[in-house]
Amino acid sequence: MGDTKNKIFLGILLLATLVLVSAGAASAADGKVNINSAGVDELALLPRVGATVAARIIEFRDANGSFEATEDLMLVKGIGERTFELIEPYVSLSGETTLVEKVRSPRKAESEDQDEN
């Protein structure tokens, strides 16, 4: 009987862990980065954006003023159509930046991009 209780307890513990992990992933997916006010560290949370591209976004913003459309990100060196498609769900033109952890681009999308080049 004790072995059965242990298995049930472990099953519940595993299920609770999965729920917590998926909730964390969902909250990251719900976050946004305000491209008109975010700093380098916040912009670098976007998929396929590192410190260098984040700095270019800020340089572009400083030179040209606030972004009027999210698509204007494609005017920044290092952000093409494919990268923009990945970051579009996570960017906004106003409001607070709510994204708190790096969004990783899906491996499948990266390998498809390489196949097309």
Secondary structure, DSSP 4 states (H G I P E B T S, - for coil): -HHHHHHHHHHHHHHHHHHHHHHHHHHHHH--EETTT--HHHHTTSTT--HHHHHHHHHHHHHH-S-SSGGGGGGSTT--HHHHHHHGGGEESSS-----SPPPPPHHHHHHHHHH-
